Amino acid sequence: MSSPLFDCGDEAQLLAGMRQARQAIARGSLVVMPTDTVYGVAADAFSASAVQALLDAKGRGRQQPPPVLVSGPDAMRALVEQVPEAVDRLVERFWPGGLTIVLPAQPSLSWDLGETKGTVAVRMPDHRIALELLTETGPLAVSSANLTGRPAAVTGDDARAMLGDSIAVYLDDGPSRTGVASTIVDATSLVGPREAEDPPRVRILRDGAVTRDELADVLGELLELPEHEPNRPAPAREPLE
């Protein structure tokens, strides 16, 4: 029996799909859900076996740990060691939305996302279904719904064609609004002690939905920009999320 796909534009299917999605997450299974960027594969962030199943479904290794989606800034604060003032400004401007922020993880947390080197990449998506599920389940490890090396899914059917029965439940809410993955920034240098000659900077790890100009408008000189590289958006349907 193939994994069910629920049309979230239909109220009855939405209710049934959300119920089955919550149950799947609770038992350590995987769910495909829509987000504001591309469709994502979601797993309980605090279940090592569920996160490993996510990596296996995509054909990824532990060297590519998934980001964690959260329902809001308070949920982020529970996952990270510290939230610098500059990150607060980024969150106020771009959340919910297409900005993923890498920070040192809260050391007291018992989880295993892969080879994270003590960090976690967090984002609050701007999508009603994703936010409702996150509110009910807590933080979810979420990676783009695709096999590694393939374009990220922008519909539920795209995701099911690639991932099949490795996913327990598919939630479909029509085509993704942009199909452009989130921008990822590394803000780890803003946390903790540092050498005087090594000023803190926020580094762009991947261009995406939030442009460099928008980031610079909030961060000013805190944003590290590579020399001789123009401000550019990510290509559509970026395969990694």
PADREN-19082 format. One record per residue: residue number from 1; residue in one letter; x, y, z of N, C-alpha, C in turn. Coordinates in steps of 0.05 Angstrom, whole numbers, plus 32768, in hexadecimal, padded with zeros to 4 digits. Last residue first. Layout:
PADREN-19082
<r NUM a <X Y Z> <X Y Z> <X Y Z>>
...
end
This chain:
PADREN-19082
<r 241 e <8173 81B5 801A> <8163 81C7 802B> <816A 81C1 8048>>
<r 240 l <8187 81AE 7FD7> <818D 81AA 7FF3> <817D 81BE 8004>>
<r 239 p <8179 81BB 7FA2> <8173 81A0 7FAC> <8178 819C 7FCA>>
<r 238 e <8153 81F3 7F8D> <816C 81EA 7F99> <8168 81CF 7FA7>>
<r 237 r <812B 820A 7F6E> <812A 81ED 7F74> <8145 81E3 7F7C>>
<r 236 a <8150 823E 7F4E> <8137 8232 7F56> <813A 8214 7F5B>>
<r 235 p <818E 8254 7F6A> <817F 8249 7F54> <8165 823D 7F5E>>
<r 234 a <818D 828D 7F96> <8193 8271 7F91> <8184 8268 7F78>>
<r 233 p <819E 82D0 7F80> <818C 82BD 7F8D> <8196 82A0 7F86>>
<r 232 r <81D8 82F8 7F8E> <81C8 82E9 7F7B> <81B6 82D6 7F8B>>
<r 231 n <8209 8329 7F8C> <81F1 8320 7F9A> <81DF 8311 7F87>>
<r 230 p <8249 8312 7F72> <8231 8323 7F72> <821B 8318 7F83>>
<r 229 e <8288 8313 7F8B> <8272 8301 7F85> <8258 8310 7F87>>
<r 228 h <82B5 832D 7F9C> <82B2 8328 7F7F> <829C 8315 7F79>>
<r 227 e <82B9 830F 7FDC> <82C2 8323 7FC9> <82BC 831A 7FAD>>
<r 226 p <8280 82FC 8004> <8298 82F4 7FF4> <829F 830A 7FE0>>
<r 225 l <826D 831E 803E> <8267 831A 8022> <8281 8312 8013>>
<r 224 e <8253 8319 807C> <826B 8313 806D> <8264 830D 8050>>
<r 223 l <8231 8347 80A3> <822F 8333 808D> <8249 8331 807E>>
<r 222 l <823C 8370 80C4> <823E 8355 80CF> <823B 8340 80BA>>
<r 221 e <8232 83A0 80AB> <824D 8395 80A9> <8250 837A 80B6>>
<r 220 g <81ED 838F 80A3> <8202 83A3 809E> <821E 8395 809C>>
<r 219 l <81C0 8372 80AE> <81D8 836C 80BD> <81EE 8381 80B9>>
<r 218 v <8195 8385 808F> <8191 837F 80AB> <81AB 837E 80BA>>
<r 217 d <81AB 838B 805D> <819A 83A0 8067> <8196 839D 8085>>
<r 216 a <81C2 835A 8053> <81D3 8371 8059> <81C4 8388 8065>>
<r 215 l <8194 833C 8047> <81A4 8336 805F> <81B5 834E 8067>>
<r 214 e <8186 8355 8017> <8173 8356 802E> <8182 834F 8048>>
<r 213 d <81B2 8349 7FF8> <81AC 8365 7FFD> <8199 8367 8015>>
<r 212 r <81AE 8311 7FF5> <81C4 831D 8003> <81BF 833B 800A>>
<r 211 t <8169 82FB 7FFE> <8181 8304 7FEE> <8196 830F 8000>>
<r 210 v <8148 82C0 800D> <814F 82DB 8018> <8169 82E3 800A>>
<r 209 a <814A 8290 7FF0> <8132 82A1 7FF0> <8136 82BD 7FFA>>
<r 208 g <818F 828C 7FE5> <8175 8281 7FE1> <815F 8296 7FE2>>
<r 207 d <81D3 8275 7FEE> <81C0 828A 7FE5> <81A5 827D 7FE1>>
<r 206 r <81F2 8259 8025> <81E3 8254 800D> <81D1 826B 8006>>
<r 205 l <8210 8272 804C> <8217 8256 8044> <820A 824F 802A>>
<r 204 i <8229 82AE 805E> <8214 82A2 804E> <821E 8287 8044>>
<r 203 r <823B 82BF 80A0> <8243 82B5 8086> <822B 82A9 8078>>
<r 202 v <8244 82F4 80CA> <8230 82E1 80C2> <8237 82D9 80A5>>
<r 201 r <827C 82FD 80F5> <826E 8302 80DC> <8259 82ED 80D8>>
<r 200 p <82A8 8319 8125> <8291 8308 811F> <8284 8310 8105>>
<r 199 p <82EE 8320 8118> <82D4 832C 811E> <82BE 8319 8116>>
<r 198 d <8326 8310 812E> <8313 8300 811E> <82F7 830A 8124>>
<r 197 e <8345 832A 8151> <834B 832F 8134> <8338 831F 8122>>
<r 196 a <8332 8318 8181> <832D 8334 817A> <8331 8338 815C>>
<r 195 e <8312 82D8 8181> <832A 82E8 8180> <8324 8304 8176>>
<r 194 r <82D9 82CB 81AB> <82E6 82CB 8191> <8300 82DC 8193>>
<r 193 p <82A4 82A9 81D0> <82BD 82B9 81CE> <82C9 82B7 81B3>>
<r 192 g <825E 82A7 81B8> <8275 829E 81C7> <828E 82B0 81C3>>
<r 191 v <8243 82B3 8178> <823F 82A8 8193> <825A 82A0 819F>>
<r 190 l <824E 82C2 8146> <8243 82D7 8157> <8240 82CE 8174>>
<r 189 s <825B 8296 8129> <8272 82A7 8133> <8268 82BD 8145>>
<r 188 t <822B 8280 8118> <8239 8274 812F> <824F 8286 813A>>
<r 187 a <820B 828B 80EE> <820E 82A0 8102> <821D 8297 811A>>
<r 186 d <8204 827F 80AC> <8213 8275 80C4> <8218 828C 80D7>>
<r 185 v <81C9 8278 8085> <81DF 8289 8090> <81EA 827C 80A9>>
<r 184 i <81A6 8266 804B> <81B2 825D 8064> <81C9 826F 806C>>
<r 183 t <8168 8271 802C> <8183 827A 8030> <818D 826F 804B>>
<r 182 s <813E 823A 8016> <8145 824F 8029> <8162 8258 8026>>
<r 181 a <812F 822E 7FD0> <8136 8226 7FEB> <813D 823E 7FFC>>
<r 180 v <80F8 823B 7FA7> <8113 8243 7FAE> <8119 823C 7FCB>>
<r 179 g <80C3 8234 7F9D> <80D5 821E 7F95> <80F2 8225 7F99>>
<r 178 t <8099 8257 7FA9> <80B0 8260 7F9A> <80C1 824A 7F8F>>
<r 177 r <806D 823A 7FBB> <8069 8255 7FB2> <8081 825F 7FA1>>
<r 176 s <8061 81F7 7FA3> <806F 820A 7FB5> <806E 8226 7FA9>>
<r 175 p <801F 81E0 7F90> <803B 81E7 7F8A> <8047 81FB 7F9E>>
<r 174 g <7FF8 81BF 7FC4> <7FFC 81CC 7FAB> <8019 81D4 7FA6>>
<r 173 d <7FFF 81A5 7FF4> <7FF1 81BE 7FF4> <7FF5 81CE 7FDA>>
<r 172 d <8001 8165 8010> <8003 8175 7FF7> <7FF2 818E 7FF9>>
<r 171 l <8024 813A 8037> <8011 8150 8039> <8015 8162 8020>>
<r 170 y <802D 80F6 803D> <8032 810D 802C> <801C 8121 8030>>
<r 169 v <8049 80C7 806A> <8032 80D9 8064> <803C 80F0 8052>>
<r 168 a <8078 80A8 806A> <805F 809D 8074> <8047 80AD 806B>>
<r 167 i <80AA 809A 803A> <809B 80AF 8049> <8080 80A3 8051>>
<r 166 s <80BA 8071 801D> <80CC 8078 8034> <80BF 808D 8045>>
<r 165 d <8099 8069 7FF2> <8090 805F 800C> <80A4 8063 8022>>
<r 164 g <80B0 80A2 7FCD> <809F 808B 7FCF> <8097 8083 7FEB>>
<r 163 l <80D3 80C8 7FBA> <80D8 80BD 7FD4> <80C6 80A5 7FDB>>
<r 162 m <80C5 80DA 7F86> <80E1 80D5 7F8D> <80E4 80C4 7FA6>>
<r 161 a <808E 80DE 7F86> <809B 80D0 7F6F> <80B8 80C9 7F76>>
<r 160 r <8085 80FE 7FB3> <807E 80E1 7FB4> <808B 80D2 7F9D>>
<r 159 a <8097 8130 7FA0> <80A4 8123 7FB6> <809E 8105 7FB7>>
<r 158 d <8072 813A 7F77> <808F 813A 7F71> <809D 812A 7F87>>
<r 157 d <8043 813C 7F95> <8047 8126 7F82> <8064 8124 7F7A>>
<r 156 g <804A 816B 7FB2> <8049 8152 7FC0> <804E 813A 7FAD>>
<r 155 t <8079 8197 7F92> <805E 818D 7F97> <8060 8173 7FA6>>
<r 154 v <80AE 81A0 7F8F> <809D 81B8 7F92> <8080 81B1 7F93>>
<r 153 a <80E9 8180 7FA5> <80CD 817E 7F9D> <80BE 8198 7FA2>>
<r 152 a <8129 8191 7F8B> <8117 818F 7FA2> <80FA 818F 7F98>>
<r 151 p <814B 8168 7F5B> <813E 8181 7F63> <812B 817D 7F7A>>
<r 150 r <817E 813A 7F74> <8166 8140 7F64> <815A 815A 7F6D>>
<r 149 g <81A5 8134 7F9A> <81AD 8138 7F7E> <8196 813D 7F6B>>
<r 148 t <8180 8109 7FC2> <8197 811A 7FC0> <81A0 811B 7FA2>>
<r 147 l <813A 810D 7FB7> <8152 80FD 7FB9> <816A 810F 7FB4>>
<r 146 n <8112 813A 7FDD> <811D 8131 7FC4> <8133 811C 7FCB>>
<r 145 a <80FD 8169 8001> <80F1 8150 7FF9> <80FB 8147 7FDE>>
<r 144 s <812E 8185 802D> <811E 8186 8015> <8115 816B 800B>>
<r 143 s <8125 8175 8072> <8136 8179 805B> <8124 8179 8043>>
<r 142 v <811D 817F 80B7> <8110 8181 809D> <8125 8186 8087>>
<r 141 a <810D 816E 80F7> <8123 816E 80E4> <8117 816C 80C8>>
<r 140 l <80E2 8197 811D> <80E5 8181 810A> <80FE 8184 80FA>>
<r 139 p <80CA 81A8 815E> <80DD 81AC 8148> <80E0 8193 8137>>
<r 138 g <8083 8196 8168> <809D 81A0 8170> <80B0 81A1 8159>>
<r 137 t <8051 8186 8157> <8065 8172 815A> <807E 817C 8168>>
<r 136 e <8030 81B4 8154> <8026 819C 8161> <803C 8187 8167>>
<r 135 t <804F 81DA 813A> <8043 81E1 8154> <803A 81C8 8163>>
<r 134 l <8059 81BE 810A> <806F 81C4 811D> <8065 81CB 8139>>
<r 133 l <8026 81BF 80F3> <8033 81A6 80FA> <8049 81AA 810E>>
<r 132 e <8020 81F6 80EC> <800D 81E7 80FC> <8019 81CD 8105>>
<r 131 l <804A 8202 80C9> <804A 820D 80E4> <8037 81FF 80F6>>
<r 130 a <803B 81E4 809B> <8054 81DE 80A8> <8054 81E9 80C5>>
<r 129 i <800B 81FF 8090> <800B 81E3 8096> <8024 81DB 80A5>>
<r 128 r <801B 8235 8086> <8008 822F 809A> <8009 8211 80A3>>
<r 127 h <805C 824D 8080> <8048 823D 8074> <8035 8232 8089>>
<r 126 d <8094 8260 8085> <807D 8271 8082> <8067 8262 8073>>
<r 125 p <80BE 8241 80B7> <80B3 8243 809C> <809A 8255 809C>>
<r 124 m <80F6 8250 80D9> <80D9 8251 80DD> <80CC 8255 80C1>>
<r 123 r <8132 822B 80E3> <8121 823D 80D3> <8104 823A 80DB>>
<r 122 v <8176 821A 80F2> <815A 821D 80FA> <814C 8231 80E7>>
<r 121 a <81AA 81EE 80FB> <819F 8201 80E8> <8181 8203 80EC>>
<r 120 v <81D9 81E7 812F> <81BF 81DF 8124> <81B6 81F6 8111>>
<r 119 t <8218 81C9 8145> <8207 81DF 813B> <81EB 81D4 8134>>
<r 118 g <823E 81A2 814F> <8233 81B2 8165> <8221 81C9 815E>>
<r 117 k <8248 8189 811F> <825D 8198 812C> <8253 81AB 8141>>
<r 116 t <8223 8168 8107> <821D 8184 8108> <8233 8196 8113>>
<r 115 e <8219 8131 80EC> <8232 813F 80F2> <822E 815D 80F1>>
<r 114 g <81D7 8124 8107> <81EE 811E 80F5> <8206 812E 80FE>>
<r 113 l <81B4 812F 812E> <81AD 8137 8113> <81C1 8130 80FE>>
<r 112 d <81A1 811A 8168> <81B6 8113 8155> <81AC 8118 8139>>
<r 111 w <8198 8131 81AC> <818E 812B 8191> <81A6 8125 817F>>
<r 110 s <818E 814E 81E3> <8194 8132 81DC> <8188 812D 81C0>>
<r 109 l <81A9 818D 81F7> <8195 817D 81E8> <819F 8162 81E1>>
<r 108 s <81CF 81AC 820F> <81C1 8199 8221> <81AD 8187 8211>>
<r 107 p <81E4 81D0 81EA> <81F3 81B7 81F0> <81E4 81A3 8201>>
<r 106 q <81C2 81EA 81B5> <81C1 81E9 81D2> <81CE 81CE 81DB>>
<r 105 a <81EE 81F8 817E> <81D7 81EB 818A> <81D9 81EC 81A9>>
<r 104 p <8200 8235 815F> <8208 821F 8171> <81F0 8213 817E>>
<r 103 l <81DC 823E 8121> <81E5 8248 813B> <81F0 8230 814A>>
<r 102 v <81C4 8253 80E3> <81D5 823F 80F1> <81E0 824C 810A>>
<r 101 i <8185 825F 80C8> <819B 826A 80D7> <81AA 8254 80E6>>
<r 100 t <8162 826A 808C> <816C 8255 80A0> <8184 8261 80AD>>
<r 99 l <812D 828B 8072> <8147 828F 807C> <814D 827A 8091>>
<r 98 g <80F8 8295 805B> <810C 8284 804E> <8128 8289 8057>>
<r 97 g <80C9 8299 8093> <80D3 829E 8078> <80EB 828D 8071>>
<r 96 p <80AD 82BD 80CA> <80B0 82A5 80BB> <80B9 82AB 809E>>
<r 95 w <80ED 82DC 80C3> <80DD 82C5 80CC> <80C0 82CE 80D1>>
<r 94 f <8108 830B 80B5> <8104 82F7 80A1> <80F5 82DE 80AA>>
<r 93 r <810A 8331 80E0> <8106 833A 80C5> <80FC 8323 80B2>>
<r 92 e <8112 8314 810F> <80FC 8327 810E> <80F5 832F 80F1>>
<r 91 v <813F 82F7 8101> <8126 82E9 8106> <810F 82FC 8104>>
<r 90 l <8165 8321 80FD> <815F 8310 80E6> <8144 8302 80E9>>
<r 89 r <8165 8333 8132> <815C 8345 811D> <8155 8335 8103>>
<r 88 d <8178 8306 814D> <815E 830F 8153> <8153 8322 813D>>
<r 87 v <81AB 8307 8137> <8199 82F2 812F> <817C 82F9 8136>>
<r 86 a <81C0 8333 8153> <81BE 8334 8135> <81AB 831E 812B>>
<r 85 e <81C0 8320 8187> <81AE 8335 8180> <81AA 8337 8162>>
<r 84 p <81C4 82D7 818B> <81CF 82F2 818A> <81BB 8307 8180>>
<r 83 v <81AE 82A7 81B1> <81A4 82B5 819A> <81B0 82D2 819B>>
<r 82 q <81CD 8268 81C3> <81C9 8285 81C8> <81BE 8292 81AE>>
<r 81 e <81C5 8232 81B8> <81D4 823A 81D0> <81CE 8258 81D8>>
<r 80 v <8184 821B 81A4> <819F 8226 819F> <81AB 8230 81B9>>
<r 79 l <8152 8208 81B0> <8164 81F6 81A2> <8180 8200 81A0>>
<r 78 a <8133 822F 81C7> <8136 8216 81D7> <814B 8203 81CA>>
<r 77 r <8130 8255 819F> <8141 825A 81B7> <8146 8242 81C8>>
<r 76 m <810B 823E 817C> <8127 8240 8174> <8139 8243 818D>>
<r 75 a <80DC 8246 8199> <80E5 822A 8194> <8103 822A 818C>>
<r 74 d <80DA 827D 8195> <80DD 8271 81AF> <80E7 8254 81AC>>
<r 73 p <80D3 8287 815D> <80EC 828E 816B> <80EF 8281 8186>>
<r 72 g <80AF 824D 8142> <80B2 8269 8148> <80CD 826E 8157>>
<r 71 s <80AE 8218 8134> <8094 8227 8132> <8098 8244 8138>>
<r 70 v <80E4 8201 810A> <80D8 8207 8124> <80BF 8218 811F>>
<r 69 l <810D 81D1 80EA> <80F8 81E5 80E8> <80EB 81E8 8103>>
<r 68 v <8151 81C5 80E2> <813A 81C0 80F4> <8126 81D7 80F0>>
<r 67 p <8177 81A6 80AC> <816E 81BC 80BD> <8157 81B4 80CF>>
<r 66 p <819C 8167 80AE> <8186 8178 80A5> <8182 8190 80B7>>
<r 65 p <81E2 815D 809D> <81CC 815C 80B0> <81B5 816F 80A8>>
<r 64 q <820A 813F 807B> <81F7 8154 8072> <81DE 8154 8085>>
<r 63 q <8226 8116 8091> <8235 812F 808D> <8223 8145 8082>>
<r 62 r <8207 80EA 808E> <8205 80FA 80A7> <8215 8114 80A5>>
<r 61 g <81EE 80EA 804A> <81FD 80E1 8060> <81FB 80F3 8079>>
<r 60 r <81B2 80DB 8024> <81C6 80ED 802E> <81D5 80E1 8045>>
<r 59 g <8184 80C6 800D> <819E 80BD 8003> <81B4 80D0 800C>>
<r 58 k <8153 80D1 8021> <815E 80E4 800D> <8178 80DA 8001>>
<r 57 a <814D 80A7 8045> <8139 80AB 8030> <8143 80BD 801A>>
<r 56 d <8178 80B0 8068> <8178 8098 8057> <8164 809C 803F>>
<r 55 l <8168 80DE 8082> <8180 80DF 8072> <8181 80C7 805E>>
<r 54 l <813A 80C9 809B> <8138 80E0 8088> <8150 80E1 8076>>
<r 53 a <8150 80A3 80BC> <813E 809A 80A7> <813A 80B0 8092>>
<r 52 q <816C 80C4 80DF> <817B 80B3 80CD> <8169 80A9 80B6>>
<r 51 v <813F 80DC 80F8> <8152 80ED 80E8> <8162 80DC 80D5>>
<r 50 a <812B 80AE 8111> <811B 80BC 80FE> <812C 80CE 80EC>>
<r 49 s <8155 80A2 8134> <814E 808E 8120> <813D 809B 810A>>
<r 48 a <8156 80CE 8156> <816D 80C8 8145> <8166 80B5 812F>>
<r 47 s <8127 80FC 8163> <8129 80DF 815F> <8140 80D9 814C>>
<r 46 f <8122 8132 8164> <812D 8125 817C> <812E 8107 817A>>
<r 45 a <8107 8141 8136> <8123 814A 8139> <8131 813C 8151>>
<r 44 d <80E0 8118 8110> <80E4 8122 812C> <8101 8128 8130>>
<r 43 a <80E1 8130 80CC> <80E5 811B 80E0> <80E7 8128 80FC>>
<r 42 a <80CD 813F 8089> <80CF 8146 80A6> <80D1 812D 80B7>>
<r 41 v <80DF 8159 804D> <80DC 8140 805B> <80E1 8146 8078>>
<r 40 g <80BD 818F 802A> <80D1 8184 803B> <80CA 8169 8046>>
<r 39 y <80B8 81B8 7FEF> <80AD 81A3 8001> <80C4 8197 8011>>
<r 38 v <80D3 81FB 7FF6> <80CE 81E3 7FE7> <80C1 81CF 7FFA>>
<r 37 t <80BB 822C 8014> <80D1 822B 8000> <80CC 8213 7FEE>>
<r 36 d <8092 8227 8037> <8091 823E 8027> <80A7 823E 8011>>
<r 35 t <8080 81E0 8034> <808A 81F8 8042> <8089 820F 802E>>
<r 34 p <805B 81A4 803C> <8061 81BC 802D> <806F 81D0 803F>>
<r 33 m <8079 8165 804E> <8066 817B 8053> <806E 8193 8042>>
<r 32 v <807F 8120 805A> <8084 8136 8047> <806F 814C 804B>>
<r 31 v <8097 80FD 8092> <8081 810B 8086> <808B 811F 8071>>
<r 30 l <80AD 80BF 80B0> <80B2 80D8 80A1> <8098 80E3 8095>>
<r 29 s <80AA 80A6 80F5> <80A9 80A4 80D8> <80AC 80BF 80CB>>
<r 28 g <80A6 80A5 812C> <80C0 80A6 8120> <80C1 80A3 8102>>
<r 27 r <8075 80AB 8142> <8080 8090 8142> <809B 808F 8134>>
<r 26 a <806B 80E1 813B> <806D 80D7 8157> <8079 80BB 8157>>
<r 25 i <8066 80E6 8104> <807D 80F3 8111> <8081 80E6 812D>>
<r 24 a <8035 80CA 80FE> <804D 80C1 80F1> <8066 80CC 80FF>>
<r 23 q <8011 80EB 811A> <8016 80D0 8123> <8030 80C4 8117>>
<r 22 r <8014 8119 80FA> <801B 811A 8117> <8022 80FE 8121>>
<r 21 a <7FFF 8103 80CA> <801A 810E 80CB> <8024 8110 80E8>>
<r 20 q <7FCB 80F6 80D8> <7FDD 80E1 80D1> <7FFA 80EA 80D2>>
<r 19 r <7FB8 812B 80E1> <7FB7 8116 80F6> <7FCA 8100 80F1>>
<r 18 m <7FBF 8142 80AF> <7FCE 814D 80C6> <7FCE 8138 80DD>>
<r 17 g <7F9C 8123 8090> <7FB8 8123 808B> <7FC9 812D 80A2>>
<r 16 a <7F6A 8130 80A6> <7F73 8114 80A7> <7F92 8113 80A3>>
<r 15 l <7F69 8167 809B> <7F66 815D 80B6> <7F71 8141 80B9>>
<r 14 l <7F6E 8166 8062> <7F81 8174 8073> <7F81 8169 8090>>
<r 13 q <7F40 814B 8052> <7F5A 813E 804E> <7F70 814C 805F>>
<r 12 a <7F1B 8172 8061> <7F19 8157 806D> <7F34 8149 806A>>
<r 11 e <7F2B 819F 8042> <7F2B 81A0 805F> <7F2B 8184 806C>>
<r 10 d <7F58 81A0 800E> <7F3E 8195 8016> <7F3E 8192 8034>>
<r 9 g <7F8B 81AF 800A> <7F77 81C3 8002> <7F5B 81BA 8008>>
<r 8 c <7FAA 8184 8014> <7FA4 8196 802B> <7F92 81AD 8023>>
<r 7 d <7FA3 8145 8003> <7FA0 815F 7FF6> <7F97 8173 800C>>
<r 6 f <7FD2 8114 8015> <7FBA 8122 801C> <7FBA 813E 800F>>
<r 5 l <7FE7 80D4 8004> <7FEB 80F1 7FFF> <7FD1 80FF 8004>>
<r 4 p <7FFF 8098 8024> <7FE9 80AB 801C> <7FF3 80C7 8017>>
<r 3 s <802A 8067 8007> <8026 807C 801C> <8011 8090 8012>>
<r 2 s <800D 802B 7FED> <801E 8043 7FEB> <8017 8057 8000>>
<r 1 m <8011 7FE8 8000> <8000 8000 8000> <8012 8019 8000>>
end
